[in-house]
Amino acid sequence: MTAIQDIPLKTIKGEEASLADYKGEVLLIVNVASKCGLTPQYEGLEALYKKYRDQGFEVLGFPANDFAGQEPGTNDEIQSFCTTNFGVEFPMFEKIPVAGEGKHPLYAALTEAQPKAEPNGGADFRARLTGYGMTPNPEPEVLWNFEKFLVGRDGEVVARFTPDTAPDADIVVEAIERELESAKV
């Protein structure tokens, strides 16, 4: 196991957890928010989870309120929102900071392992944020809600995708399928 798997986490219900609980599985770790223009990505994330979970794949949602206050709710409110509005069944974790000096150790490790996100070929999301009057975080910080990190079965961070990359984008699906095939358990 790698160090990233040993970082203490808590589920959205407050139970102790870590990535070691998902040893041998491919993970898509996503910082999520309920009041973001990208919030409809919950649908795509849930669809990915349902499609690949029987093959050893998990989507792990980490609510964060680091970007324009777009996740103001409590853990209970967030869980209710996700279940009611998007039928989310994939594992959700407690709200944590994912950027800045106080970021959670998990996100410090993720951004260190993959300091640059792969864009999906469209308009530069960083430039779009600037156009909306936002000040984007510098690399390697998480840029915005719904940035995605792919962790292989061996616990290594193998890819990172920009927030505006849809969960069902070819670049994401191909990376997931490659990891699922590369080291079948």
N, C-alpha and C positions, 0 to 999 in steps of 0.2 A: 504494500500500500504506500501511496505517496503522502506527503505532508498535508496536502489539500484535503485528504479524506479524514484527517484527524482534527480538523477545526471544529470546535463545538458550535452547534446550531440549535435552534428551537423551532419546532413546528408552529404553525399558526395557532394551535391550541395550547402552546406553551410546554410541550413535551420535549425532553432532551433528544437530540438527534445529531447526526454527522453524515457526511457523504459516504462514510464507511458502511452505512446502512444500505447503500446501493452498490456495494462492491460487485464488480464484474458486469455492471450495466453501463450502457451509453447514456449520458446525461445531457440535457439541454437546459442550462441554467439561465433564467431570464429575470431581470428586475422589472417588476410590473407596477402599474398604477391604474386607479379606477376612473380618473377624471382627465385623461390624456386623449389627444386626437388619435393615438395609436391603440387605445384600449380595445377596439374591436379585434386586435390580434389574439385576444383570449380565445376566440373561436378557432382560429387556425392552430393555436398551440394545443387546444383540446383535441382537435382532429388528428394532429400528429401523434399525440399521446395514445389515442384510441387505435390508430393504425399500426403503431409499432410496439406498443407495450408488451405484447406477447412474445416479442423477439428480444426482450431485455433492454428496453428503452424507457426512460423516464423524463418527463418535463418537470422541472422544479421551479416554482414561482417564488420570488423574493420581493414582496412589496417594499417600495422605497418612496420617501417623500422629498427627495433631493432636487427635484426638477419642477420649479414653479408651483410648489405645493399641491401637486396633482394626485397625491395619495394621503389625504388628511385623516382618513378614518382609523378607527381602532382595528386590532386584529379580527375581532368578532364581526365588525361592520364590513371589513374587506372580504372575509370568508363568505358572509351572507350575500354580498354584492356579486361575487364571482359565481357562486352556486346558482343564485336566482337568475342572473342576467345571461350567463354563458354556460351554465351546466358544468362548471369546472370540477373534474374529478382528480386531476393530477395533483401531486403533493404541493401544498403551499406552506410557506414558512413565515415566521414573525417578521414584522416590518423592521428593516434595518437600513442604516445609511450605506450607500454603495459608492459614494464619491467624497472627495475632500479628506481633510486630516483625520476626521473621526470615522472613516469608512470601516465597515466590518472586515475582520481579517480574511474572510472568504473572498471578498471582492479585492482586497489588496493582493491576494495570491493569484486570483484570476487575471487581473490586469498586468501583473508582473509576468505571468506565463504567456499571455497574448497581449502585448502592448498596443496592437493596432487591429481595428476591426476591418473585415472585408466588406467593401461596399457592394451593392447589388446592381451596379451599372447605371443607376438613375442619377438624378440631380444630387449634388453634394449636400448631404443632410446637415452638415455643419454650416454651410452657407445658407441653407434654408432657415435654420434657427436664427442666424444673425439677421436675416431679412425680416424675421418676426420680432426683432428687437431683443432677442435673447443673447446672452454671452455664453457660448458653448465652453465646456471644460476642455482644457488642452489634453492631448494624448499624453499618457496612456489612460487617463481617467475615463470612466463611463461617460458617454456623450449625453444620453437621455434615457427615458423610460423605454423598455422593451429591447435593450441590447441583449444579445444572445451569445452564450459561451457553450461550446460543445466539448464535453469531456469523454474521452475514450474509455473502454472497458478497463484499461490499466490505470485509470485515475489521472492521466495526463490531459491537460487542456490542449485540444488539437485545432480549434478554430474559434473565431469570434466574428459576429455579424452585426452590422450597424442596426440601429433601432428601426429604421424604415424598411429593412429587409423582412418581407413577410415570412411567417413560419413555413408556408408552402412554396417559397421561392426555390427554384431549381438548385441554387447554390447551397441552400440549407438541406434540402431533401437528399441531394447527392452526397453531402458530407455525412449525414446520419446513416444512410444506407452503406456507405463505404466503411464506417466504423462498426456497424452491426455485422458486416461480412468479415471484417479484418481479423477478428479474434473471437470467433464463436466459442461460447462456453460449452 
